[in-house]
Amino acid sequence: MTFDYDLFVIGAGSGGLAASKRAASYGAKVAIAEYDLVGGTCVIRGCVPKKLMVYGSHFPALFSDASGYGWKVGNAEFNWEYFITSIDNEVRRLSQLHISFLEKAGVELISGRATLVDPHTVEVDGRKVTADKILIAVGGRPVKPDLPGVEYSITSNEIFHLKEQPKHIVIIGAGYIGTEFACIMRGLGSEVTQITRGEKILKGFDEDVRTEIEEGMTNHGIRLIKNNVVKAIERVPEGLKLTLSGDDQEPIIADVFLVATGRTPNVDGLGLENAGVDVVPSSIEGPGYDTTNAIAVNEYSQTSQPNIFAVGDVTDRISLTPVAIGEGRAFADSEFGNNRREFSHETVPTAIFSNPESATVGWTEAEAREKLGDAVTIYRTRFRPMYHSLTGKQEKIMMKLVVDSKTDKVLGAHMVGENAAEIIQGMAIAVKMGATKKDFDATVGIHPSAAEEFVTMR
């Protein structure tokens, strides 16, 4: 059978872009469909605009720190409209840049929403095309709990387009998104209240990491309300009134309410049933949530339909941009590059761009003790960085190594503090390669630096 394309990709986000360009480089005839801006969640409403907001939120602290070094800084003013517009302009520039990359790679971009008709046919805005192989890379979307008045809330999609800076923003959610935006908005000068269902933020991270970030956030003026959920939201003359579950918790008045309680695979409307593509439950915890579905894939990103594949957040795997890119490239290498390979989901580093910042790779202490019992040695240090010796601030850095005491292998590296992501990226190479604590000890530190503590801990 003759097909219109060797590969048709649904979704021009990180995974889809990486896979389509790699496949085209092997000589495949490739098309990619996208109904939104090219670039996906990361470029449009995720990593990139968020990190620009993180940078912007750091300036008030820098102005304050400067006085400790003899600088006199005048009155600072913040222009929210200019800030948001500048970020949007950069997002659109990057989107156009990705379009040019597709053109150079020889990938045809088709604008519109794609739906599966059968295992080899896709329909885009009434146009039907056929493909030997199909890759689904449509990512995920924010979800909201079913609460009275939830229509007054926003998600991480809309926060980048607020016309005015919130005076008081309330955030529900204790994961990456809720924690990062709490720190961003506080850094920019907004009053911030973060509400969490549990006792601590960032479930699944090392306990020391969770504790240090919470302490830093509290010291920076963020109000954390724990063991509570929002029961209802209503609009009142003063703004939005939030009623909480705690019997002794007074209602909260805010002008913006951000829901950051999770994301779900974006499978609705894809026509998966038409092509015989199976899904698996992807449970989102919490009151008011439904059990959603993710596309089921094997180690080669292959679905239940042999010629259809899926990568990125639409599957029930790790939802990180570099992971989607890695999965996409591994798929293209396997199916078009005569290099069949799996993408490893082991020892994936990640960062939380909170304030204080944190990054981690490998096992947490709890994971290590669960798997190895007492055969675990922990190396931990906590100190004030040299930078703050003149600012007078009591900011801290925490570093931690989790080591197998029988083999001396470093199983995990964790850090909370300035430049954590930049430092852990280097540590991740060592952990991925199976470095031992003796290897760390034998490495000469760069002095004076915070990073040297990773090779001097005893």
BELCOR-V44979 format. One line per field, one symbol per residue. psi: psi as a letter, one per 40 degrees, with the letter a starting at -180 (. if undefined). A space follows every 10 residues. Layout:
psi->???
//
This chain:
psi->hhididhhhh hfaddddddd ddddeeeihh ihhheaihda ddddfbdddd ddddddeedd dddddddeee hhhahhihgd dddddddddd dddddddddd ddddefhhhh hihihhdaee hhhhfehhii idihhhfeaa iiiiigihee eeiiaedede ehdihhdhhh hhheaddddd dddddddeei hhhhhidadi ifheiidddd ddddddddde ehhhhifiih dihihidebh hhhidhdehi ihhiehhhhf eiiihgehee fdddefhiii hghhiiheii hiiihhiaee fhaehdehii iaeeifahgi dddddddddd dddddeefgh iihheifhii ihfagiiiii haiidddddd debefhhhhh ihihiddede deifiihhih hhhhedeehh dihiihihfd dddddddddd ddefiidddd dehhihhhid ddddeeh.
//
